[in-house]
Amino acid sequence: MTHVPIPPAGHGPVSRELIAAAERYTAPSYHPLDVVVASARGSTVTDVEGRDYLDFLAGYSALNFGHGHPVILDAARSQLERVTLTSRAVHNEQLSFFARELCALVGQDMMLPMNTGAEAVESAIKVARKWGYERKGVAAGRARIVVAEGNFHGRTTTIVSFSGDDDAHRNYGPYTPGFVSVPYGDLEALERAVTPDTVAVLLEPVQGEAGVIVPPPGYLPGVRRLTAERDVLFVADEIQSGLGRTGATLACEHEGVEADLYLLGKALGGGVLPVSAVVGDAAVLSVLRPGQHGSTFGGNPLAAAVGRAVVALLATGEPQERARTLGDRLHARLAELTPLGITGLRGRGLWAGIDIDPRLGTGRECCERLLTRGVIAKDTHGSTLRLSPPLVVTDDELERGLDALAATLREMGRR
């Protein structure tokens, strides 16, 4: 990758043509940076004009193992030649292995295979309600789930019903009832919200979309203690935070907490295809009976083979250790950059939320300037920048990406 500022992205003839086509023929539900990726490997993506960029977004943690990891690609290629889809009308060998190996990795009893993260969340909501009616004895139609303000669990109709993000929520009603929102990190508010009709507390151990918000010490253990005392399920959405990102297999491990259900996705598909799962206690997941829930593609042989490769990589402990080691370096370097206009800094492992002084510019502007220095990152909520390099990022790549951020902040400060 080049070490000097590169020409502005999106200015080549091929890029301009493809960006125009995307804007003409795809619904405007995203606001992409002006770069058109043609190929990728490891932590680097290459655009259609041959320019290289460090990927410090990693598909919102879907690419924890980088682009084109050889172990994951080999598993996908091998399975492509055998069988890719059977439906759950029959068993398939890859799902049998995948289920056993994933449960062993996270120390749980049972898993429910799905495809996307939002499907995993929706599945957990259904399971929690069913458990509440059939096991806890909540009266029909009265089940309530407590969620946290600032959450991001997906974009389906039910999920956006309890989203506090106005862009995600507005004009999609009528909304699904049965959810109570409380401030994230506030145990007293959570305790007040839990009633005999509460069947679950659904939380992100680290809130990603909100700006990589790490809860205060003791919060997650307090949630676990409260839910256990009140006979309420603790559902941990680890779709972004799980599978190595924070330096542990699951972010809950940092607080010594075990949830009843874990929601996994993104990195579980190895950057190859969507794979998700609800993993947890058999006493909870066994409320499902044949025909009561399912997915045509959930647990398909190709997805299961890819998921097995991801589990095998995590079982070595090396990705988690790398996230811890490089995460320490990431946060130390970012702390050194605070005089350049960083007003807030949060994160865990190889994941950081950076608040930029609004007087310097917006997070979007920072990302656009970073792009000219060969780094892809993503903004959120105005002036916040998120960094989540692949766990396979090299020491040199990490340093170059942070050097680019330092240069960008200096440039914005000189305006």
PyMOL commands that set and color helices and strands:
alter all, ss='L'
color gray80, all
select helices_A, chain A and resi 13-25+58-61+70-80+93-106+117-136+157-161+166-169+187-193+219-229+251-255+266-269+282-285+301-315+318-336+338-340+363-372+395-413
alter helices_A, ss='H'
color red, helices_A
select strands_A, chain A and resi 37-41+44-47+52-55+110-114+144-148+179-182+198-203+233-237+261-264+276-280+342-347+352-356+375-376+378-380+384-387
alter strands_A, ss='S'
color yellow, strands_A
deselect
rebuild
show_as cartoon
